[in-house]
Amino acid sequence: MPFSSVRKVADADFPTRWGHFRILGFEGVSDNPESCNDNVPAPTSRIEGVVALVMGDIHSAPPIVRIHSQCLTGDVLHSLRCDCRQQLELALATITEAGSGILLYEQQEGRGIGIMAKLRAYELQDQGLDTIEANLELGYKADCRQFELPAEILKQLGVEAVRLITNNPAKVEALELAGIKVAERISAIVPTEPTNERYLQTKRDKMGHLVG
């Protein structure tokens, strides 16, 4: 999904209980984006937002970076159906411990299908489908996310190489293809819960995520 423009729209002080960051807002405009659902035509253009939390010196060495997809149910409501909130907290703690790094928080709820479709997918999962089967049943791709915008933001921040916190090889590949070197992959494995074991198994077996 090419972006015709990417611009920074805000830059402010941002203290958190993990540490002190700057919070930056970015917007990317994509022309002729692909539709994620076979039953829904694609819009002629789309604006996508990303929030960046930046700490410390990100230029003297490849900074620790986490590309985190928005998860209202996990990040905010503490859902145990997924491991998203635990991974978010792991990333913030890791960046703070290192004294520098970047968290890129993308508006890609439910692997890009949106919150209402995600809740409909939950219903199907309650009936026995896994996360990918539920998305496909609703007409969506297994994963609608693309990671060109985070790569463009890293370039705007003057970052050419990163130490990426992820279990998802697709994120590594997307950054490398966009010209951002992944100098190291840092594991994002967190403790499991009985309620998310099948979710993690599906990510491992069907999406190639590097989890146990």
C-alpha positions in Angstrom: 0.0 0.0 0.0 2.0 3.0 -1.2 1.7 6.2 0.8 1.6 9.4 -1.3 2.5 11.5 1.8 3.6 11.0 5.4 3.7 13.9 7.8 4.2 14.5 11.5 1.2 16.3 13.0 2.2 16.6 16.7 5.2 16.3 19.0 4.7 16.6 22.8 6.2 15.7 26.2 4.8 12.4 27.5 5.7 11.0 30.9 4.5 7.5 31.6 4.8 5.0 34.5 7.5 3.2 32.5 9.6 6.3 31.7 9.7 9.7 30.0 9.0 9.8 26.3 8.1 12.2 23.5 4.8 11.4 21.9 4.6 12.1 18.1 1.6 11.8 15.8 2.0 10.8 12.2 -0.5 10.6 9.3 0.0 8.7 6.1 -2.2 9.1 3.0 -2.5 6.0 0.8 -3.8 6.2 -2.7 -5.9 3.4 -4.1 -5.5 1.1 -1.0 -6.4 -2.5 -1.3 -9.7 -3.8 0.2 -9.2 -6.2 3.1 -12.7 -7.7 2.5 -13.8 -9.3 -0.8 -17.3 -8.0 -0.2 -16.4 -4.4 0.4 -14.9 -2.2 -2.3 -11.7 -0.3 -1.5 -11.8 3.4 -0.9 -10.1 5.7 -3.4 -7.8 6.9 -0.6 -7.2 6.3 3.1 -5.6 8.2 6.0 -3.8 6.1 8.5 -2.5 7.3 11.9 0.4 6.1 13.9 1.5 7.3 17.4 5.3 7.1 18.1 6.7 7.1 21.6 10.4 8.1 21.4 12.9 7.9 24.3 16.5 9.0 24.4 19.2 8.8 21.8 17.9 6.9 18.8 20.7 7.7 16.4 24.1 6.6 17.9 23.2 2.9 17.6 20.2 1.0 16.2 17.4 1.7 18.6 15.0 -0.8 20.1 11.8 -0.6 18.2 8.4 -2.1 18.6 5.6 -2.0 16.0 2.5 -2.5 18.0 -1.0 -2.9 16.4 -3.8 -1.3 18.3 -5.8 -3.7 20.5 -8.6 -2.1 22.4 -9.6 -5.4 24.0 -6.1 -6.3 25.2 -4.3 -3.0 25.7 -7.2 -1.1 27.3 -9.6 -3.7 28.6 -7.0 -6.3 29.7 -8.4 -9.2 27.6 -6.8 -12.6 28.1 -7.9 -13.8 24.7 -4.6 -12.4 23.3 -1.1 -11.4 24.5 -1.2 -7.9 23.1 -1.2 -6.0 26.4 1.6 -8.1 27.8 3.7 -7.5 24.6 3.0 -3.7 24.8 4.1 -3.6 28.4 7.2 -5.7 27.6 8.2 -3.3 24.9 7.8 -0.2 27.0 9.7 -1.8 29.9 12.5 -3.0 27.5 12.9 0.5 25.9 12.9 2.1 29.3 15.5 -0.3 30.7 17.7 0.5 27.6 17.2 4.2 28.0 16.2 4.7 24.4 13.9 3.3 21.8 10.7 3.8 19.8 7.3 2.3 20.1 5.2 2.7 16.9 1.5 2.2 17.8 -0.6 1.6 14.6 -4.3 1.9 14.2 -4.7 -1.6 13.0 -7.3 -3.1 15.3 -7.9 -6.8 14.9 -5.0 -7.3 12.4 -6.5 -4.5 10.4 -10.2 -5.5 10.2 -11.5 -3.0 12.8 -13.0 -3.4 16.2 -16.6 -4.4 15.2 -15.4 -7.0 12.8 -13.0 -8.2 15.5 -15.9 -8.7 17.9 -17.8 -10.6 15.2 -14.7 -12.8 14.8 -14.8 -13.4 18.5 -18.3 -14.8 18.2 -17.1 -17.2 15.5 -14.2 -18.2 17.7 -16.6 -19.0 20.5 -18.2 -21.4 18.1 -15.0 -23.2 17.4 -13.1 -21.4 14.7 -9.6 -20.1 15.2 -8.6 -16.5 14.6 -7.7 -17.0 10.9 -10.8 -19.1 10.1 -13.0 -16.5 11.7 -11.5 -13.7 9.6 -11.9 -15.7 6.4 -15.5 -16.6 7.3 -16.3 -12.9 7.5 -14.7 -12.3 4.1 -11.5 -10.7 5.4 -7.9 -11.7 4.8 -6.1 -13.7 7.5 -4.1 -10.6 8.3 -4.9 -7.2 6.7 -1.9 -5.4 8.2 0.9 -3.9 6.2 4.0 -2.2 7.7 5.1 0.4 5.1 3.9 3.3 7.2 6.1 2.4 10.2 9.1 2.1 7.9 8.4 5.6 6.4 8.1 7.0 9.9 11.4 5.5 10.9 13.0 7.1 7.9 11.5 10.5 8.9 13.1 10.0 12.3 16.4 9.4 10.7 16.6 5.7 11.7 18.2 3.4 9.2 18.6 0.2 11.4 16.7 -1.2 14.3 16.6 -3.8 17.0 13.1 -5.0 16.5 10.9 -6.5 19.3 8.7 -9.0 17.5 7.8 -12.7 17.1 6.4 -11.9 13.6 8.8 -12.5 10.7 6.5 -10.5 8.4 7.4 -7.3 10.3 11.1 -8.1 9.8 10.6 -8.7 6.1 8.5 -5.6 5.6 11.1 -3.3 7.2 14.0 -4.9 5.3 12.1 -4.5 2.0 11.5 -0.9 2.8 15.2 -0.2 3.4 15.3 -0.4 7.2 17.9 -2.9 8.4 16.8 -5.2 11.2 20.1 -5.6 13.1 18.6 -7.8 15.7 15.2 -9.4 16.5 14.3 -9.3 20.1 11.8 -11.9 21.3 8.3 -10.7 22.3 7.3 -13.9 24.0 5.3 -13.4 27.2 3.8 -15.8 29.7 0.7 -17.6 28.3 -2.8 -17.9 29.8 -5.1 -20.9 29.4 -7.5 -18.5 27.5 -5.0 -17.6 24.8 -3.1 -20.9 24.2 -5.1 -21.6 21.0 -4.6 -18.1 19.8 -0.9 -18.4 20.2 -0.8 -21.9 18.6 -2.6 -20.5 15.5 -0.1 -17.6 15.2 2.7 -20.2 15.4 1.2 -22.9 13.1 -0.6 -20.8 10.5 1.2 -17.4 10.6 4.8 -18.5 11.3 5.2 -16.5 14.4 8.2 -17.4 16.5 6.5 -18.5 19.7 7.0 -21.6 21.8 
